[in-house]
């Protein structure tokens, strides 16, 4: 368990006097059926500082109906995706959550680095390099994912939204959590109802997440979404870590970067063992990128040698993998609904 996950567990342990500790929630909730929740999307929209209305079909990428490889192309109705101005879906290891558009990416435990603020909302995932920084309070607002010990027969469970004391979060922060299929999703913020509304959207997504990405890289369940390009990031075990949909000029710029990749062969020594895999696809393009330092190439339609223009789009905001040897710029792109 990482230091940040430890902070989350400790904060949840101290949030209510008679509550079980965070990593024991599954045992405490065993046999307790989860009450079916009603997703209140409109309320989630209220949590966003900025709501950007983007028409789903604002850009029609080349191709339609079925992809060049026969992959079906789905629209938002077919994948049960809400309007973009409501929020965006975040996924990790089979679980999804709908967050407001204004939420950015980063480690909630290191919010004070580079002049950050504890009242910013961040989406945090395990992995990557954690800076040795002791911020006070210990975490900013936002949502985080972490593995927990759950049996296959355990029912999903909810941690009540309660006010936290101490210096784990900013004063007056409300924190709640939902656990399902071995994943704990924790949401923190200053407004009780908004925290609860985000938590109500947390659920398992099955074979394909709302951004069209298969739950595992080795499963052929990815579904292209009309007018968008999907970017799916998988860990070394093949599980989906993060996904996003690019729209408008973002989608067309990413497609152009793929279409203009350099051709040829690389003279390099591949790394030992599996690397992280990224898939990028729309109705026409279907590319698989296995990160392997200077040996990284794109396979599929189209194929070629990875360059900084491709990596700008492939390394999605919040990327926490190894970038050693990759031909990329000095920084990752930040989240932007439409460039």
Helices and strands as residue ranges (DSSP letters): H 3-15, G 22-24, H 25-29, H 41-46, E 73-74, H 76-79, E 88-92, E 95-99, E 104-105, G 108-110, G 113-115, E 121-124, E 141-147, E 157-163, E 174-180, E 183-189, H 192-199, E 203-204, E 224-225, E 229-234, E 240-246, H 248-259, E 277-281, E 286-290, G 293-295, E 297-301, E 304-305, H 308-314
